[in-house]
Amino acid sequence: MASITIRNLDDHVKQRLRMRAATHGRSMEEEAREILRRVMDEASPPVNLAAAIRARVPVSARVELALPAREPMRDPPQLG
């Protein structure tokens, strides 16, 4: 088993961790392990931004937009 040290932990965060651990009848260390375990077991977010946005917007709220036709590219300017 590996171990880590967390430096510069905000006093407020440490106090909240202490209170949460006491509520669950665990040590602060065990509570931190449980939090990390739970967070790391969650599914990772989708890599595709469009898919992530689509997943958050309900079908009933989606709108189809008419896209204007694209014009051909202009010729680059002649330099010199």
C-alpha positions as CSV (number, residue, x, y, z in Angstrom):
1,M,0.0,0.0,0.0
2,A,1.2,3.5,-0.9
3,S,0.9,6.5,1.4
4,I,0.7,10.2,0.6
5,T,1.1,13.4,2.6
6,I,-1.1,16.4,1.9
7,R,0.6,19.7,2.7
8,N,-0.9,23.1,3.0
9,L,-4.4,21.8,3.7
10,D,-6.7,24.6,4.6
11,D,-7.7,24.6,8.3
12,H,-11.4,24.8,7.3
13,V,-11.1,21.7,5.1
14,K,-9.3,19.8,7.8
15,Q,-12.0,20.7,10.3
16,R,-14.8,19.6,7.9
17,L,-12.9,16.4,7.3
18,R,-12.6,15.8,11.1
19,M,-16.4,16.4,11.5
20,R,-17.3,14.2,8.6
21,A,-15.1,11.4,9.9
22,A,-16.7,11.7,13.4
23,T,-20.1,11.5,11.8
24,H,-19.2,8.3,10.0
25,G,-17.4,6.9,13.1
26,R,-14.0,6.8,11.2
27,S,-10.6,8.3,11.6
28,M,-9.7,11.3,9.4
29,E,-7.3,9.1,7.5
30,E,-10.0,6.5,6.8
31,E,-12.5,9.1,5.8
32,A,-10.0,10.6,3.4
33,R,-9.4,7.2,1.9
34,E,-13.1,6.6,1.5
35,I,-13.6,10.0,-0.2
36,L,-10.7,9.3,-2.6
37,R,-12.0,5.7,-3.3
38,R,-15.5,7.0,-4.1
39,V,-14.3,9.8,-6.3
40,M,-11.9,7.6,-8.2
41,D,-14.6,4.9,-8.8
42,E,-16.8,7.5,-10.6
43,A,-16.9,7.3,-14.3
44,S,-14.5,9.6,-16.0
45,P,-16.0,12.5,-18.0
46,P,-16.4,12.1,-21.8
47,V,-13.5,13.3,-23.8
48,N,-15.7,14.6,-26.6
49,L,-16.9,18.1,-25.6
50,A,-19.9,18.0,-28.0
51,A,-21.0,14.6,-26.5
52,A,-20.7,16.0,-23.0
53,I,-22.8,19.0,-23.8
54,R,-25.4,16.8,-25.6
55,A,-25.6,14.5,-22.6
56,R,-26.4,17.5,-20.2
57,V,-29.1,19.1,-22.4
58,P,-32.4,17.2,-22.4
59,V,-33.9,16.4,-25.8
60,S,-36.9,18.6,-25.2
61,A,-34.6,21.6,-24.8
62,R,-32.6,21.1,-28.0
63,V,-33.1,23.4,-31.0
64,E,-32.2,22.8,-34.6
65,L,-30.5,25.8,-36.1
66,A,-30.3,26.5,-39.9
67,L,-26.7,26.9,-40.9
68,P,-26.0,29.4,-43.6
69,A,-24.3,28.1,-46.8
70,R,-20.6,28.5,-46.8
71,E,-18.9,30.7,-49.4
72,P,-15.8,29.5,-51.2
73,M,-12.5,30.5,-49.7
74,R,-11.0,33.7,-50.9
75,D,-7.7,33.6,-52.7
76,P,-4.8,34.6,-50.4
77,P,-3.4,38.1,-50.9
78,Q,-0.4,38.4,-53.2
79,L,2.6,39.7,-51.2
80,G,5.5,41.5,-52.8
